[in-house]
Structure formats: structure tokens, C-alpha cells
Amino acid sequence: MEYIVKSIGAGAVIATQKLQAADIADATRQAQAQGVEVLSVAPASWTSRLKAPQSSSKFPLLLFSQELLSLLNSGVNLMEAVETLAEKEARPTVRNVLQSIIGSLRQGKPFSAALEGTPHAFPPLYVASVRASEHTSGLSESLARYIAYAGQLETLRSRLVSAAIYPVILVSVGGLVILFLMGYVVPRFAHIYEDMGGKLPLMSRLLLQGGLALEQYWYVVLGTLVALVVFLAGGGARLFGRKVMGLLWRIPAVGERMRVYQLARVYRTLGMLLRGGIAIVPALEMVTGLLSSTLQPRLREASRSVREGESISHAFEASGLTTAVALRMLRVGERAGTMGEMMERSAAFHDDEMARWAEWVTRLLGPVLMLLMGLVIGLVVVLMYMPIFQLAESVR
């Protein structure tokens, strides 16, 4: 459950952050571990979610890794590097996380244990990668691998989001045009036809009645839109997104692409962990949360098979967690002893494939949406003018 924690840190700066915790006591312990004095803890209701800025509690993990790597490569030791990042940081919540890490390092704890003390900022994958690097004195290599991993994920996410922007804009603009026609133009025609009298075609009469109802009860429509925005901003967007994703999974072509996208994320993450020195079974347990609820049982089954001695390629194939390309690469990785590298290559192949598919869908969906919007708007206009056409024919 999410909790909003108000605290006072160094310099008497009051900060607000959002924490994932089991209860209020757990949230208080997490905040105190950052070296701050807790002022209040409250559940994150939909109203507090609207008031709490998202950026205040989100730790910039990628930026932290990039800056820490630069300092380490410059010859600065780990303690001095973290202290330097804390001194330059202006955001109270981020500075508190860094101060917590510094305090743990001064107590003699390993860097991975210091990161583990702030789980809201450092995910288990990151901590595990750092812990593995401590046995080989390769912290810089571990950070570089994570930076490359996060950068590749962000690149794919940006390409998919960019592909979705154009259809969203088309639907939004088309909806506003239709709403304008129904709420302003259609009622004007309805008043004109009322003065003219005469019998109107059924479809035109229904359209005009809809426009009059929208004009008369505009406050109901406005209130519904406002309530919808509040609902989505208060967490309804996640619920709505899950419903939409569930429907998309049932569409064969789209569901298969979504499956490949999730498998690519798993391959990339496994590749990063394996190359960082983490064993395959713990790595499989760490990446389970990256899959949807549909695929998670399959990954657990594959993990059990690997634990019992089966090869990774055979376990993944039997559990339905491979594609034709990925299966070939996994077998090559097993023979050559480069499983981590082959996992990452499989992910890169499928990422490029997904990006090309998204671009193709966008090119196809744009004209289709424009055609549908044009048909709807054209139908509204024709139904508005149809009584005038009939009147002209009767006069003739």
C-alpha cells in the first residue's frame, strides 16, 4: 500500500514523499532509515495522490548511476563520490536517500547493503547486480551494464510512445470536432427546423434531438468529463489500463506482440544479471515480476525445471517462453558459454522487431482513423442538411 510521508531533514527542510509499505509503522521505519525525522504518515488516497508531486519521491536511478560512474572513472573513491552527489543535490528527498547511503557506508556496510536500506529508490535487480560486482571489484562495469540496460529499455519505450501519439491526437481532435458539432451546430439547425415545422427523416430527427439534449444538459456532460479526469488521475488510469491490456491480450495478433515484448524485457534483464555474475536460478526469480500474470506461472515452471538440471533453452521452450529466433540464440549461448550475451542479443532483435511493427501499425492506423472520423463527421453534416434537401425537392 502507498503512504504519503512528511518529514524534516537536514537544514530543517520539510519534504513529502510516497513510499510503498505494509503499514504505517513500516512506512515510518523506511523514512527514518533515510536519516529524517518523520512528521506525519497517511495513506495515499486519490486526493493525496493528486496533491503529492510525482517527482518528489521518485529517485533518478539512471542519472545517479551515470554520475556515480563518471566520478568512479575519474579516480574518486566510492564514499567521496556519493558525498559529492549529496552535496550538489538540491531535491530534499533525493539528498536524504544519498545521506542514508553515506551513513551506511560509514558504518562499514557494503555498498549493496547501503542500497538495500532504501528499497523505494533501488530495486532488487539493481541491488543484486551491485552485490555481484562486489565479489569481483567490478562496480564500474556493473554500473555501465545497468546504464546500457536502462537506456535500451527507455529507447524502446520512447519509440512505442512516439508511435502511439499520432493516433491519440487524431482521436482527440476528431472527438472535439464531433462534440462541437453536436453541442453547438446541431442545436442551431434544430431550432430552425422547429420554426419551419414539417416531418423530418427519422435519423435526422434523432440527431437533432441528441443535439438539443446535449445543449440543454451540457452541465451533466461537463460534470461527467470532470469526474472521468479525476477518476483517471486518482488511480483509475491503472485500472482502466489493466482492463484494456486484458482485452488486447485476447486479440491473437496483438497478444502475440505483447508476449514477445515482455519476453524481450525478460531476456534483456536476464542477460544483464548473468553477465554481472548472478546465477541463473536467482536471476529467474528476480525477473518474474516483469511478466504479466499470464506468463508468470510459465517462468516459475521454467525456473523449477532449470533448478532440477534441465538446460535453459529446453526449460524455456517447454514453458512457451521462447520464439524461433530466441531459441536458436539460447542454444548457441549454452554451447559457447555466453548465455548472458545471447540473452541480450535476443532482446535487441525482438526490440527492433517490435519497433518496426509499431511503426507499421501506426502508418496503417492513422489513415483508418482519419477515414472513420471523416465518415462520422460527414454523416452528421448530411443528416443536418437532409431536411433542407427534402424541402427543396418538395418545392420543386
C-alpha positions, 0 to 999 in steps of 0.5 A, a space after each residue: 500500500 502507498 503512504 504519503 510521508 512528511 518529514 524534516 531533514 537536514 537544514 530543517 527542510 520539510 519534504 513529502 514523499 510516497 513510499 510503498 509499505 505494509 503499514 504505517 509503522 513500516 512506512 515510518 521505519 523506511 523514512 527514518 532509515 533515510 536519516 529524517 525525522 518523520 512528521 506525519 504518515 497517511 495513506 495515499 488516497 486519490 486526493 493525496 495522490 493528486 496533491 503529492 508531486 510525482 517527482 518528489 519521491 521518485 529517485 533518478 536511478 539512471 542519472 545517479 548511476 551515470 554520475 556515480 560512474 563518471 566520478 568512479 572513472 575519474 579516480 574518486 573513491 566510492 564514499 567521496 563520490 556519493 558525498 559529492 552527489 549529496 552535496 550538489 543535490 538540491 531535491 530534499 528527498 533525493 539528498 536524504 536517500 544519498 545521506 542514508 547511503 553515506 551513513 551506511 557506508 560509514 558504518 562499514 556496510 557494503 555498498 549493496 547493503 547501503 542500497 538495500 536500506 532504501 528499497 523505494 529508490 533501488 530495486 532488487 535487480 539493481 541491488 543484486 547486480 551491485 552485490 555481484 560486482 562486489 565479489 569481483 571489484 567490478 562496480 564500474 562495469 556493473 554500473 555501465 551494464 545497468 546504464 546500457 540496460 536502462 537506456 535500451 529499455 527507455 529507447 524502446 519505450 520512447 519509440 512505442 510512445 512516439 508511435 502511439 501519439 499520432 493516433 491519440 491526437 487524431 482521436 482527440 481532435 476528431 472527438 472535439 470536432 464531433 462534440 462541437 458539432 453536436 453541442 453547438 451546430 446541431 442545436 442551431 439547425 434544430 431550432 430552425 427546423 422547429 420554426 419551419 415545422 414539417 416531418 423530418 427523416 427519422 435519423 435526422 430527427 434523432 440527431 437533432 434531438 441528441 443535439 438539443 439534449 446535449 445543449 440543454 444538459 451540457 452541465 451533466 456532460 461537463 460534470 461527467 468529463 470532470 469526474 472521468 479526469 479525476 477518476 483517471 488521475 486518482 488511480 483509475 488510469 491503472 485500472 482502466 489500463 489493466 482492463 484494456 491490456 486484458 482485452 488486447 491480450 485476447 486479440 491473437 495478433 496483438 497478444 502475440 506482440 505483447 508476449 514477445 515484448 515482455 519476453 524481450 524485457 525478460 531476456 534483456 534483464 536476464 542477460 544483464 544479471 548473468 553477465 554481472 555474475 548472478 546465477 541463473 536460478 536467482 536471476 529467474 526469480 528476480 525477473 518474474 515480476 516483469 511478466 504479466 500474470 499470464 506468463 508468470 506461472 510459465 517462468 516459475 515452471 521454467 525456473 523449477 525445471 532449470 533448478 532440477 538440471 534441465 538446460 535453459 533453452 529446453 526449460 524455456 521452450 517447454 514453458 512457451 517462453 521462447 520464439 524461433 529466433 530466441 531459441 536458436 540464440 539460447 542454444 548457441 549461448 549454452 554451447 559457447 558459454 555466453 548465455 548472458 550475451 545471447 540473452 541480450 542479443 535476443 532482446 535487441 532483435 525482438 526490440 527492433 522487431 517490435 519497433 518496426 511493427 509499431 511503426 507499421 501499425 501506426 502508418 496503417 492506423 492513422 489513415 483508418 482513423 482519419 477515414 472513420 472520423 471523416 465518415 462520422 463527421 460527414 454523416 452528421 453534416 448530411 443528416 443536418 442538411 437532409 431536411 433542407 434537401 427534402 424541402 427543396 425537392 418538395 418545392 420543386 
